Amino acid sequence: MRLLHVVGTRPNFVKMAPVIAAGRELFGAERNVVVHTGQHYDRAMSDIFFEELGVPEPDHMLGVGSGTHAEQTARVLERLEPVLLEERPDVVVVPGDVNSTLAAALCAARVGVPVAHVESGLRSFDREMPEEINRIATDHLSEYCFLHSDEAIENLEAEGVPRERMHFVGNTMIDTLRALEDRFRAREAARRLGLEPGSYLLVTLHRPALVDGPLLADAMAALAEVAAALPVLFPVHPRTRKRLAELGIDETGAVQLTDPVGYLDFLSLEADARAVLTDSGGIQEETTALGVPCFTLRDNTERPVTIRLGTNTLLGLDPARIREIPELLAQPDRKPPAEPPRLWDGRAAERVARILAGR
């Protein structure tokens, strides 16, 4: 069995690190080819994750860089095809829902290589989100749909995906979190930034619906008010920082802005936060695993298990509701889940590798 793993963004690295490791252990390093599309291409959003997660250096760098959804997808298609023809893998493994994922699945399908989709079956039911289109198309191109929630099974069944393609394996991102837990808890990143554990609101915002329009200024104004009651720490995504500069928002204000941090430091900040405000999908799951309250600034989520367990609260795409966070945190019935979701046990990647091996 020869696997070709395609990664391109921060969430991909986190989800695929244990899958690549499990593949190397079961099939050998030489039978696991890693392709980095370069969709996230600076050190803070790419290189540091390879270093901290122990992912081997990519065998191929496609260097697609930034651009529109169409531009990124087209570049991956164009540059990945010769790699597939050269490497001749038995299966192409893709994670998540970014442009690199869809492009790799399309390319593999066109050259006749089976696709395995890690984190299959997630649905927000919002087709205005580019990620939703990527998820749906990738799932229907995949021979192996690796699932980590009961809702994912229901979603694929409703779309007519054959049951034999579905494999409930657990959450590979939580594999990574559990494997690194001793390391990230020892880093005490909050203290290094002058914050007491359990005392601050950690913020991460990057989606176009929030960042590219007028809502970002409203969100920053609301966060400045929250900061009077609860310190606010905001490691800023590069595209968000560009927008803040365009809006002329003062970086010396009540909200503590920092550059992006490495994965270990970010997990340390998450674990020690009083709560997290995000528009990210994966962070909703990390906070659920860590038992940290999460507030999601979106109208929907493709991860309803986080809502069902009570760790995540949808605020809607309404920055004014950020002001409610201190009051919501004070509610006496807000408790971490008694147990994690099914098979979020740190062994999902092992199951992926065994299924691909036919075991």
KEMIKE-749437 format. One record per residue (C-alpha): residue in three letters; x, y negated, z. Coordinates in pm, whole numbers, padded with zeros to 5 digits, always signed. Each point is the difference from the previous one (the first is absolute). Layout:
residues N
alaXYZ...
END
This chain:
residues 359
met+00000+00000+00000arg+00142-00334-00110leu-00168-00311+00143leu+00025-00359-00118his-00105-00252+00265val-00098-00352-00109val+00017-00290+00248gly-00026-00371-00053thr-00116-00193+00307arg+00040-00012+00376pro-00306+00221+00073asn+00127+00254-00255phe+00334+00037+00176val-00168+00063+00335lys-00240+00261-00140met+00254+00178-00218ala+00302+00021+00231pro-00128+00316+00175val-00129+00149-00327ile+00341-00039-00165ala+00169+00147+00309ala-00238+00298+00006gly+00052+00057-00372arg+00377-00008+00038glu-00016+00247+00288leu-00224+00244-00186phe+00133-00029-00357gly+00347-00155+00040ala+00124-00355-00053glu+00078+00057-00368arg-00365+00091-00067asn-00138-00324+00144val+00048-00302-00224val-00079-00346+00140val-00106-00283-00232his-00028-00356+00132thr-00206-00219-00233gly+00120-00324+00160gln-00350-00139+00055his+00133-00128+00336tyr+00351-00096-00086asp+00163-00221+00266arg+00194+00126+00299ala-00267-00083+00259met-00274+00180-00193ser+00199+00290-00143asp+00365+00079+00081ile-00038-00016+00376phe-00275+00263-00010phe+00223+00249-00179glu+00265-00059+00266glu-00226+00024+00305leu-00214+00289-00124gly+00293+00211-00116val-00135+00028-00355pro+00275+00104-00242glu+00121-00256-00251pro-00230+00002-00303asp+00115+00209-00294his-00161-00252-00236met-00073-00373+00044leu-00255-00137-00248gly+00032-00365+00103val-00352-00105-00095gly-00008-00298+00240ser-00297-00228+00049gly-00272-00089-00248thr-00368+00044-00063his-00166+00335+00055ala+00009+00065-00373glu+00365-00101-00031gln+00117+00220+00288thr-00204+00297-00116ala+00127-00033-00357arg+00364-00026+00107val-00024+00312+00217leu-00164+00193-00284glu+00268-00106-00245arg+00296+00064+00231leu-00122+00315+00174glu-00079+00206-00309pro+00365+00058-00102val+00081+00093+00361leu-00273+00265+00000leu+00119+00136-00333glu+00357+00016+00133glu-00074+00147+00345arg-00283+00235-00108pro-00162+00035+00345asp-00264+00257+00084val-00204-00256+00197val+00004-00381+00032val-00083-00112+00354val-00154-00345+00045pro-00122-00173+00318gly-00273-00250+00077asp-00157-00251-00234val+00250-00251-00138asn+00064-00074-00368ser+00302+00232-00003thr-00224+00286+00116leu-00253-00040-00279ala+00267-00048-00266ala+00194+00308+00111ala-00316+00212+00002leu-00094-00120-00350cys+00350+00064-00130ala+00019+00349+00149ala-00342+00093-00133arg+00093-00117-00350val+00314+00217-00010gly-00178+00299+00153val+00149+00004+00352pro-00240+00073+00290val-00052-00286+00247ala-00017+00031+00380his-00163-00296+00175val+00093-00060+00365glu-00274-00194+00183ser-00271+00100-00243gly-00372-00068+00033leu+00008-00338+00172arg-00275-00238-00116ser-00094-00354+00098phe-00283-00003-00257asp+00121-00342-00108arg+00104+00008-00363glu+00119-00359+00013met+00304+00136+00187pro+00266+00116-00249glu+00098+00272+00244glu-00347+00155-00022ile+00031+00045-00376asn+00348+00147+00049arg-00128+00250+00259ile-00292+00120-00208ala+00199+00044-00321thr+00291+00170+00176asp-00227+00247+00179his-00167+00103-00324leu+00338+00050-00168ser+00131+00217+00286glu+00020+00377+00024tyr+00080-00024+00371cys-00203-00241+00215phe+00160-00017+00347leu-00254-00135+00251his+00018-00131+00355ser-00359-00080+00094asp-00339+00170-00014glu-00138-00304-00182ala+00253+00062-00280ile-00146+00346-00059glu-00349-00147-00022asn+00117-00270-00242leu+00164+00243-00242glu-00292+00242+00014ala-00235-00287-00087glu+00216-00079-00305gly+00001+00359-00120val+00362+00085+00074pro+00026+00383+00020arg+00036+00127+00354glu+00299+00215-00090arg+00203-00312-00071met-00056-00136+00352his+00239+00078+00285phe-00050-00140+00349val+00356-00046+00128gly-00003-00292+00246asn+00166-00339-00019thr+00361-00015-00122met+00036-00359+00120ile-00066+00121+00353asp+00269+00266-00055thr+00244-00288-00046leu-00130-00192+00300arg+00030+00300+00233ala+00346+00092-00130leu+00127-00351+00071glu-00186-00067+00325asp+00296+00027+00237arg+00207-00227-00225phe-00255-00276-00048arg-00109-00008+00365ala+00363-00046+00103arg+00046-00307-00222glu-00212-00238+00214ala-00045-00231-00297ala-00252-00219+00182arg+00243-00085+00280arg+00265-00092-00257leu-00248-00253-00138gly-00075-00140+00345leu-00336+00175+00047glu-00118+00223+00282pro-00139+00340-00102gly-00380+00007+00006ser-00027-00379-00012tyr-00026-00097-00370leu-00203+00030-00318leu+00201+00146-00290val-00112-00124-00344thr+00060+00128-00351leu-00190-00145-00299his+00083+00050-00367arg-00302+00091-00216pro-00083-00235-00289ala-00360-00052+00117leu+00134-00162+00315val+00335-00142-00101asp-00055-00138-00350gly-00297-00228+00073pro-00111-00251+00263leu-00057+00261+00272leu+00367+00013+00104ala-00005-00357+00131asp-00319+00079+00194ala+00162+00313+00145met+00307-00194+00114ala-00219-00264+00166ala-00192+00271+00186leu+00323+00173+00106ala+00133-00329+00137glu-00307-00019+00225val+00037+00362+00112ala+00365-00070+00084ala-00114-00225+00284ala-00131+00311+00178leu+00210+00278-00153pro+00345-00040-00157val-00011+00070-00374leu+00287+00164-00189phe-00016+00006-00379pro+00275+00180-00201val-00069-00154-00339his-00022+00199-00325pro+00200-00174-00278arg-00308-00083-00208thr-00177-00137+00310arg+00299-00219+00087lys-00006-00145-00350arg-00366-00093+00043leu+00064-00154+00345ala+00267-00220-00156glu-00240-00103-00276leu-00259-00092+00264gly+00257-00198+00197ile-00066+00195+00318asp+00251-00088+00274glu+00212+00297+00105thr+00071-00159+00338gly-00363+00003+00112ala-00182+00209+00259val+00026+00321-00205gln+00344+00165+00018leu+00102+00082-00358thr+00286+00235-00079asp+00147+00159-00310pro-00114+00356-00080val+00144+00252+00247gly+00119+00354-00055tyr-00232+00293+00053leu+00141+00099+00340asp-00029-00354+00131phe-00352-00034-00139leu-00112+00323+00168ser+00156-00127+00322leu-00196-00324-00034glu-00321+00192-00076ala+00040+00236+00295asp+00060-00287+00243ala-00267-00238-00135arg-00314-00089+00191ala-00174+00026-00338val+00069-00015-00373leu-00172-00212-00266thr+00047+00132-00353asp-00137+00041-00349ser+00216+00309-00057gly-00135+00352-00030gly+00290+00192+00149ile+00027-00222+00306gln-00359+00089+00089glu+00119+00362+00027glu+00326-00075+00182thr-00186-00196+00267thr-00250+00285+00036ala+00284+00245+00060leu+00162-00241+00248gly-00326-00083+00180val+00039-00375-00066pro-00313-00207-00082cys-00012-00109-00363phe-00205-00274-00165thr-00029+00022-00378leu-00067-00316-00200arg-00189+00175-00279asp-00361+00074-00090asn+00067+00373-00033thr+00254+00270+00069glu+00103+00318-00176arg+00092+00139+00343pro-00335+00033+00182val+00146+00249+00247thr+00166-00298+00172ile-00340-00164+00045arg-00163+00324+00114leu+00262+00049+00272gly-00044-00359+00121thr+00357-00123-00042asn-00076-00220-00302thr-00250-00286-00034leu-00096-00147-00337leu-00020-00379+00022gly-00100-00046-00362leu+00181-00232-00235asp-00078-00286+00237pro+00297-00174+00162ala-00230-00179+00246arg-00055+00334+00175ile+00367+00011+00098arg-00099-00234+00282glu-00210+00284+00150ile+00298+00229+00059pro+00081-00104+00362glu-00365+00049+00097leu-00025+00334-00179leu+00313+00123+00176ala-00155-00085+00335gln-00292+00237-00052pro+00016+00276+00264asp-00102+00284-00236arg+00300-00046-00233lys+00212+00312+00058pro+00247+00200-00211pro-00132+00326-00152ala+00011+00307+00222glu+00177+00197-00274pro+00140-00072-00347pro-00183+00088-00322arg+00016+00358-00122leu+00349+00118-00105trp+00167-00335+00073asp+00255+00219+00174gly+00331-00082-00171arg-00003+00310-00225ala-00194-00115-00306ala+00303-00005-00230glu+00082+00361+00088arg-00348+00097-00116val+00043-00195-00324ala+00324+00184-00081arg-00143+00342+00084ile-00305-00056-00220leu+00218-00112-00291ala+00207+00315+00053gly-00316+00211-00020arg+00023+00115+00361
END
